[in-house]
C-alpha cells in the first residue's frame, strides 16, 4: 500500500507514542555506547563488565539459572496435571476446580512469600507450637528464605499461566481424540502419553515462557529471601554501588533473555493455534472419562494441592494476625496508602486507554507495515521487567541532567507522578492495547465501509461506530491495567513521589522490617483487588 503525504503526517503522533513507550528499552540497549563522551564510555563499560564477571556475575547467572529451571519444571508439571485433570476426566467437583485453580493469579508472588515466612519461620506459630507441644528445641523446618522457598512460592503463584493455556489446548480436541484412541484399544496411559501430551506441548511451552518472564522480572521475592538474581543485582548496582552503567549492563543481559523468552512464547502460541485449529464436528459428543476409586482421589489431590498452596494457605496465614490483634494493624494509614495506589492506577489506566485506542484505531484504518511496526514497538514494554524499565528511564535522564542541568529533567522524572506513570505506561500499555485489538477483531470491517459511504469521517467513525462496540473491551482493559499497577513493586519503589507509598511498597517495607503482622493488611487488600479480574476471567471461560 502506497502511503500519501497525509498518511505519513498521521503516522507522526503514532511514532511519538511508540518512542515514548519504547525509550526505556532503547536506552538500556544504548548503555553499551559512550554516553559519557570522549571515548570513555567503551573503556568504562569494559572495565565494569570484567569486574562483574570476576565477582558477582557468576553468582547472578547460576542463581537465576537454577531458579528458572526449577520453577519452569515445577510450574509445567503442576499446571499440566491440573489442566489434564479438569479437561480429560470427570469427577465430583470438577466444575468448581476449573475456576478455583485460577485463584493464585490474584496473589502477588511477594505477598505469598510474606505469608509463608510469617507462618513457617523459626519464630512462626508452626515451629513454636511444635516445640511447645513435643518439647523440642532448635529449628524444625528448613529455612523458608532460601532458593528452595522461592521456587516453592513461584511454582504455586505462577502455575495458572501453564494451566490456562494447557486447558485451552486440551479442551479443543483432546477428549475427542482420546475417545478415538480408546476405541482403537489404547490403554489410558498410552492415550495420555501419545495423544494428550503432544496436543498440550505447545501450550505448555508458551505458559512456561510466561512463567519464566514473571520469575525473571520479580524483585519482591528475591530481595526478601536474599537471593542474588539479576533483578536484585540491578538494584544493588544502581542504588547501593551508585553505578548506573553496571546496572544498565546487567539490565541488558536480563533484557536479552526476556526477549528470547518472548520469541519462544510467540512461536509456541502459533504452534498451539495450528495444533488446535480445525476441530471435528463430532468432538462435542466425546465426554471426559469418569473416574472412580483411587483415580478419583488422585484427581482431587492434583487439583486441591495447587489451590491450597497458592491461595488458601497464604490467605489463612495473613488472616491470623487480623484475628489475633486488630490494634497492631496500621488502620490510620491504610486509607492513605490505598488512595495513592488507586490514584496512580486510575491515572495510568485512563492514559493507557487513550494511547491503546489511538494505536488500535490507526491499525484499523491503515494496517500497513509502518503502523504495525509502530504498534509492536509500543508493545515491547510489557515483557520487560520493572527493574529494566527503571534503569532505562533514569539512564537518559541522568545523562541529560548532567549535560544540561538548566532544563531540570531530573526533577521532572525522578520521584514525581510523571515519572512513575511513565514507567507504568511502558510496562502495561500493551495490556490495554491487546484488549482493544481483541475488541476490534469482533467488529466487521463492513461497518467501516458503510460508515465511509455515508460520509462519516475518522472522528465520527470512532465515536459513533467503534466506541459503542468497544465499551466492554475498554472496561476490561482499564481493569487489567489498574490491577497491574496496584500490584507493581520494582518501578514503584524507585520512582514513587515522596510521601506517596502504595499498598505494594508498604507491604514490602513492613515485611522487610519483620513487621509481618502489619504487612497482612495491605497484602490482603492487594489480593482482594486481584480477585476481580480472576473472577471475570473464570466467568468468561465458563461461558465459552
Secondary structure, 3 states (H helix, E strand, C coil): CCCCHHHHHHHHHHHHHHHHHHHHHHHHHHHHCCCCCCCHHHHHHHHHHHHHHHCCHHHHHHHHHHHHHHHHHHHHHHHHHHHHHHHHEECCCHHHHHHHCCHHHHCCHHHHHHHHHHHHCCCCHHHHHHHHHHCCCCCCCCCCCCHHHHHHHHHHHHHHHHHHHHHHHHHHHHHHHHHHHHHCCCCHHHHHHHHHHHHHHHHHHHHHHHHHHHHHHCCHHHHHHCCCCHHHHHHHHHHHCCCHHHHHHHHHHHHHHHHHHHHHHHHHHHHHHHHHCCCCHHHHHCCCEECCCHHHHHHHHHHHHHHHHHHHHHHHHHHHHHHHCHHHCCHHHHHHHHHHHHHHHHHHHHHHHHHHHHHHHHHHHCCCHHHHHHHHHHHHHHHCCHHHHHHHHHHHHHHHHHHCHHHCHHHHHCCCHHHHHHHHHHHHHHHHHHHHHHHHHCCCHHHHHHHHHCCCCHHHHHHHHHHHHCHHHHHHHHHHHHHHHHHCCHHHHHHCCCCCCCHHHHHHHHHHCCCHHHHHHHHHHHHHHHHHHHHHHHHHHHHC
